[in-house]
Amino acid sequence: MKRLRFEKWSGQLLGARPGAASASASCSKPFRTHHLFSSQRSQWTLAAAETPHGEGGEESASHRFPPLDPGSAGLTATFPSPPPERALSSAKLAALHARLALSEKIPLQTLARALIDATADENPRFNNSNLSFLGQTLINYHISEWLMCRYPRLPMSIMYAAMSAYGGVKPLHQIARQWGVESAAAPGGEVDAGLLQFSTRKPGITNTGFGYRRTEAAYLEKFKWRRGINSRVVLDDDFGDVVNEVLPEEEGQDGAAEVSEDGPLKPYGTPETRQVAENAHAQFVRAVVGATYAHCGREAVKSFVRSHVLARQLDLSSLFSFKLPTRELAQLCAREEFERPVARLLSETGRRSRTPVFVVGIYSGKDKLGEGAGPNLDSARWKAAMNSLKAWYLYSPGENVRVPSDMLAEDAKSWEPVYIDIGEVV
């Protein structure tokens, strides 16, 4: 079999259409070769069909340029990711599509694109960077509106922690693993289209979300400067974290981890490569959400987020941490014009033993705000004050509370304003 000369083919194909100079310049990058060739081949076929056969004594174009088989191992091995047409013949991809109960409107090619991380294929037309950015925005929107309407008294710091616990990198990574997503050892055109492809030789690429880079971002970790809640809302990202953009002098650093050839291979190698893998799994979940919105609409993506993301159990009471709960409870009662809180001993056992237990209750007039148990009176009083504050902040109007996105439906009922709280005390 004769050796194929791709540079000659691409030059003739690019010369047959306008704008060939600009397109031929971009063919110098190897990762774009198969994508450009597949799109140019379809344009050339149309032009060849309009040309009469045998004109000028030349043979047909189909005889001069036989069709390229994208499934051949010799050609796909040079591709950074599998061609889109390979998705139709992947059993793993069809099984994943059926396992997620995705709509038939979502083609297998889109799901295959969601499995290609930006570290595997740098071309944004064939990786999941665009879909994952759209999915990240939708996930954070539905999480934030659900938390704000169901728990209107949550402090902003707890709101950020809850949003990260639902839609952060680690929970989305767990969701992808529960879906049964398998990852390839290394990306390439010969890999099955149903495997998640990412490269551990490159540092993890995160989505460009909302927020601004602080001028003092390089010194926050070093000097531990304090960031207020208002500053986190205005400047930081969706989870209240500092936006760390990659600076030009930081680019080009190799984030790959060396793996010993003699020792056994770990699931994700070093902690650095494990972080890259977690980011790739999270990007895939976001890309699936973005693909659901692009093909099925807002109602389908809302149901998908509630079924896979918001359905996870999260104990919000474990996120609270109080430094002076008794003082904060006193300020809360003063703001709400309640009577001053008073601690009362409800019961005790084993005062003179090695393991005494005291139960203390916090009362505001005749109303009991909360109670707590501890090995001494001070500890029981603090726990009672913390439980009283948690009972206040975790107030919920009900499980089936309406959210603003419910009004986007055509047959939506009239909107009833939700409860809006003043905010946290301290």
C-alpha positions in Angstrom: 0.0 0.0 0.0 1.4 3.4 -1.0 2.0 6.0 1.6 -0.5 8.8 1.8 0.7 12.3 1.5 -1.6 14.5 3.6 0.2 17.8 2.9 -0.5 17.4 -0.8 -4.1 16.5 -0.2 -4.7 19.4 2.2 -3.1 21.9 -0.2 -5.3 20.9 -3.1 -8.4 20.9 -0.9 -7.7 24.2 0.6 -7.0 25.7 -2.8 -10.4 24.7 -4.0 -12.3 27.1 -1.8 -12.0 30.8 -0.9 -10.0 31.8 2.1 -7.4 29.0 1.5 -4.5 31.1 2.7 -5.8 31.6 6.2 -6.9 28.0 6.6 -3.7 26.5 5.3 -1.7 28.5 7.9 -3.7 26.9 10.7 -2.9 23.4 9.4 0.6 23.7 10.8 -0.7 22.6 14.3 -0.9 18.8 14.4 -4.0 18.7 16.7 -6.1 20.4 14.1 -5.3 18.2 11.1 -8.1 15.7 11.4 -10.7 18.3 12.2 -9.9 20.5 9.3 -9.6 17.6 6.9 -13.0 16.2 7.8 -14.7 19.5 7.3 -12.8 20.3 4.0 -13.5 16.8 2.6 -17.3 17.4 2.7 -16.9 20.8 0.9 -14.6 19.2 -1.7 -17.1 16.4 -2.3 -19.8 18.9 -3.1 -17.5 20.7 -5.5 -16.5 17.5 -7.2 -20.1 16.5 -7.7 -20.7 19.7 -9.7 -17.7 19.0 -12.0 -18.5 16.8 -15.1 -16.5 13.6 -15.3 -14.0 13.2 -18.0 -13.6 17.0 -18.7 -10.2 17.8 -20.2 -9.2 14.2 -20.3 -8.6 14.2 -16.5 -9.9 11.3 -14.4 -12.5 11.8 -11.8 -11.6 13.4 -8.5 -13.0 10.5 -6.6 -10.4 8.3 -8.3 -7.5 10.7 -7.6 -8.5 11.1 -3.9 -10.0 8.0 -2.4 -12.2 8.6 0.6 -10.3 8.6 3.9 -11.4 6.0 6.5 -11.4 7.8 9.9 -11.5 4.5 11.7 -8.1 3.3 10.4 -5.6 2.9 13.2 -2.7 4.5 11.3 -4.6 7.8 10.9 -6.5 8.1 14.1 -3.4 7.4 16.1 -2.2 10.9 15.2 -5.4 12.6 16.3 -5.6 14.2 19.8 -9.2 12.9 20.2 -11.5 10.5 18.3 -13.3 11.9 15.3 -17.0 12.7 15.9 -18.2 9.9 13.5 -16.6 7.3 15.8 -19.3 8.0 18.4 -21.9 6.1 16.4 -19.9 2.8 16.7 -19.1 3.0 20.4 -20.9 0.6 22.7 -19.6 2.3 25.8 -21.0 5.6 24.7 -24.4 4.1 23.9 -24.5 2.4 27.3 -23.6 5.6 29.1 -26.3 7.5 27.1 -28.9 4.9 28.2 -27.6 4.7 31.8 -28.1 8.4 32.3 -31.6 8.2 30.7 -30.8 11.1 28.4 -33.3 12.3 25.8 -33.1 11.0 22.3 -32.6 14.6 21.2 -29.1 14.5 22.6 -27.0 12.8 19.9 -24.1 10.5 20.7 -21.7 12.9 19.0 -22.5 15.6 21.6 -22.1 13.1 24.5 -18.7 12.1 23.0 -17.6 15.7 22.9 -18.6 16.1 26.5 -16.0 13.3 27.3 -13.1 15.2 25.7 -11.4 17.5 28.2 -9.5 20.6 27.2 -6.2 19.0 28.3 -6.7 16.2 25.8 -7.8 18.3 22.8 -7.0 22.0 22.7 -9.4 22.8 19.9 -12.5 24.4 21.5 -14.7 23.1 18.7 -14.1 19.5 19.7 -13.6 19.6 23.5 -16.1 20.2 26.2 -15.0 23.6 27.3 -18.0 25.5 25.9 -20.5 23.0 27.1 -18.9 22.8 30.6 -19.0 26.6 31.0 -22.7 26.6 30.1 -23.4 23.7 32.4 -21.4 25.3 35.3 -23.5 28.5 35.0 -26.8 26.5 35.0 -25.8 24.3 37.9 -24.8 27.3 40.1 -27.9 29.2 39.2 -30.3 26.4 40.2 -28.3 25.6 43.3 -28.3 29.2 44.5 -31.9 29.9 43.9 -33.0 26.7 45.6 -30.9 27.4 48.6 -32.0 31.0 48.9 -35.7 30.2 48.6 -35.6 27.1 50.9 -33.3 28.5 53.5 -33.7 32.3 53.4 -31.8 32.9 56.6 -28.6 31.2 55.7 -25.5 33.4 56.3 -23.5 34.2 53.2 -20.5 32.1 54.2 -22.7 29.1 54.8 -24.3 29.7 51.4 -21.0 29.6 49.7 -20.0 26.4 51.5 -23.3 24.8 50.6 -23.0 25.7 47.0 -19.5 24.3 46.9 -20.8 21.1 48.6 -23.4 20.7 45.9 -21.7 22.0 42.7 -18.0 22.0 43.5 -15.3 19.9 41.9 -15.3 17.1 44.4 -19.1 16.5 44.5 -19.3 16.6 40.7 -16.4 14.2 40.5 -18.3 11.8 42.8 -21.4 12.1 40.6 -19.3 11.2 37.5 -17.9 8.2 39.2 -21.4 7.1 40.3 -22.5 7.3 36.7 -19.9 4.7 35.8 -17.8 6.9 33.7 -14.5 5.2 32.7 -11.4 7.2 31.8 -8.7 6.4 29.3 -5.1 6.0 30.4 -4.0 8.6 27.8 -6.0 10.6 25.2 -5.7 9.8 21.5 -7.6 9.3 18.3 -7.6 5.5 18.7 -9.3 5.6 22.1 -12.9 4.5 22.4 -15.3 7.5 22.1 -17.1 6.3 25.3 -14.1 6.9 27.6 -13.3 10.1 29.4 -10.1 11.6 28.0 -7.8 14.0 29.8 -4.0 14.4 29.9 -2.1 14.4 33.2 0.9 15.9 31.5 -0.8 19.3 31.5 -2.1 21.3 34.5 -5.8 21.3 35.1 -7.8 23.8 33.0 -10.7 25.4 34.9 -13.6 27.3 33.4 -13.5 31.1 33.2 -16.3 31.9 35.5 -17.6 35.1 37.0 -15.6 37.3 39.3 -12.5 39.5 39.1 -8.9 38.9 39.9 -7.8 40.8 42.9 -4.7 42.9 42.7 -3.6 41.5 46.0 -4.3 37.9 45.0 -0.7 36.9 45.2 -0.4 38.0 48.8 -3.6 36.7 50.3 -2.2 33.2 50.9 1.1 34.5 52.1 -0.1 37.1 54.6 -3.6 35.7 55.4 -5.4 39.0 54.7 -9.0 39.0 55.7 -11.7 39.2 53.0 -15.1 40.5 54.0 -18.4 39.0 52.8 -19.2 42.1 50.7 -15.8 41.8 49.0 -16.3 38.1 48.3 -19.7 38.7 46.7 -18.4 41.5 44.4 -14.9 40.3 43.5 -14.7 36.5 44.0 -16.1 33.6 42.0 -19.4 31.7 42.5 -18.2 29.9 45.6 -16.6 33.0 47.2 -13.0 31.9 46.4 -10.3 34.1 45.0 -10.1 34.0 41.2 -6.6 32.8 40.3 -6.0 33.4 36.7 -3.0 31.9 35.0 -0.4 34.7 34.4 1.8 34.8 31.3 4.9 34.0 33.3 3.1 31.0 34.9 2.2 29.5 31.5 4.4 26.7 30.2 5.1 25.1 33.5 4.9 21.4 33.3 2.4 20.0 35.8 3.0 16.4 35.0 4.0 14.1 37.7 6.7 11.5 37.3 5.6 7.9 37.8 8.1 5.3 38.8 8.3 2.5 36.3 9.3 0.0 38.9 6.5 0.7 41.4 2.8 0.0 41.0 0.7 2.6 39.2 -1.8 4.4 41.5 -5.3 5.2 40.3 -4.5 8.8 39.8 -0.8 8.9 40.4 0.4 11.9 42.5 -1.9 14.4 44.2 -1.4 16.8 41.3 -2.5 14.3 38.7 -5.4 13.3 40.9 -6.6 16.9 41.0 -6.4 17.0 37.1 -8.6 13.9 37.0 -11.1 15.3 39.4 -11.4 18.5 37.3 -11.9 16.4 34.2 -14.7 14.4 35.8 -16.3 17.6 37.0 -16.0 19.2 33.6 -17.8 16.2 32.1 -20.8 16.5 34.4 -21.0 20.2 33.6 -20.8 19.5 29.9 -23.6 17.0 30.1 -25.8 19.6 31.8 -24.9 22.1 29.1 -25.7 19.6 26.4 -29.1 18.9 28.0 -29.9 22.6 27.9 -28.7 23.0 24.4 -30.8 20.1 23.0 -33.7 19.8 25.4 -34.4 23.2 26.9 -34.6 24.8 30.4 -37.2 22.5 31.9 -35.2 19.4 31.1 -32.0 20.8 32.5 -33.8 21.9 35.7 -35.1 18.4 36.2 -31.7 17.0 35.5 -30.0 19.2 38.0 -32.5 18.4 40.7 -32.3 14.7 40.1 -28.5 14.4 40.0 -27.2 17.3 42.0 -29.7 18.7 44.4 -31.0 15.2 45.3 -27.8 14.5 47.2 -28.0 14.6 51.0 -26.2 17.5 52.8 -26.3 18.3 56.5 -26.3 22.1 56.5 -26.0 22.2 60.3 -22.5 20.7 60.1 -21.3 23.7 58.2 -21.8 26.2 61.0 -19.0 27.3 63.3 -19.6 29.9 66.0 -16.9 31.7 68.0 -19.1 33.4 70.5 -22.5 31.9 70.2 -23.9 33.4 73.5 -23.0 36.9 72.4 -24.5 36.3 68.9 -27.7 34.9 70.3 -28.0 37.9 72.6 -27.6 40.3 69.7 -30.1 38.3 67.6 -32.7 38.6 70.4 -32.0 42.3 70.7 -32.4 42.9 66.9 -35.7 40.9 66.8 -37.0 42.6 69.9 -37.2 39.3 71.8 -36.7 39.1 75.5 -33.1 38.6 76.7 -32.1 34.9 76.5 -31.6 33.1 79.8 -29.9 29.7 80.3 -31.6 27.2 82.6 -30.5 23.8 83.8 -33.0 21.2 82.7 -31.5 18.0 84.0 -28.2 16.5 85.1 -26.7 13.2 86.0 -23.5 12.1 87.6 -22.4 15.5 88.8 -19.7 13.9 91.1 -18.8 11.1 88.7 -16.1 10.9 86.0 -18.7 11.4 83.2 -21.3 14.0 84.2 -23.9 15.1 81.8 -25.8 18.4 82.0 -28.7 19.5 79.8 -29.2 23.3 79.5 -32.0 25.1 77.8 -32.0 28.6 76.4 -35.3 30.6 77.0 -36.5 33.9 75.8 -39.3 34.7 78.2 -41.6 31.6 78.0 -40.3 30.5 74.6 -37.6 27.8 74.5 -35.1 28.6 71.8 -32.9 25.5 72.1 -31.1 23.1 74.3 -27.8 21.4 74.5 -25.9 18.7 76.6 -22.3 18.7 77.7 -19.9 17.5 80.4 -20.0 20.8 82.3 -22.4 23.7 82.6 -20.4 26.1 80.3 -20.1 23.6 77.5 -23.9 22.7 77.7 -24.7 26.4 77.6 -22.6 27.0 74.5 -24.1 24.0 72.8 -27.6 25.2 73.7 -26.8 28.7 72.2 -25.4 27.1 69.0 -28.5 24.9 68.6 -30.7 28.0 69.1 -28.8 29.9 66.4 -28.9 26.9 64.0 -32.7 26.6 64.5 -33.0 30.3 63.5 -30.7 30.2 60.5 -32.0 26.9 59.1 -35.6 28.0 59.0 -37.4 26.7 55.9 -40.9 27.5 54.6 -41.1 23.9 53.3 -39.7 21.4 50.9 -41.8 22.3 47.9 -41.0 26.0 47.9 -41.2 27.8 44.6 -38.2 29.3 42.9 -38.0 32.1 40.4 -37.2 29.7 37.5 -40.7 28.2 37.9 -42.2 31.3 36.4 -40.4 30.5 33.0 -43.0 27.8 32.4 -45.8 28.6 30.1 -48.6 27.5 32.4 -47.0 28.9 35.6 -49.2 30.2 38.4 -49.0 33.7 39.6 -45.9 34.4 41.6 -46.0 34.6 45.4 -43.1 36.5 46.9 -40.7 34.4 49.0 -39.5 35.2 52.4 -36.5 37.5 52.5 -34.5 37.8 55.8 -32.5 40.8 57.0 -29.4 38.7 57.2 -27.0 37.2 59.7 -26.2 39.0 62.9 -22.4 38.9 63.0 
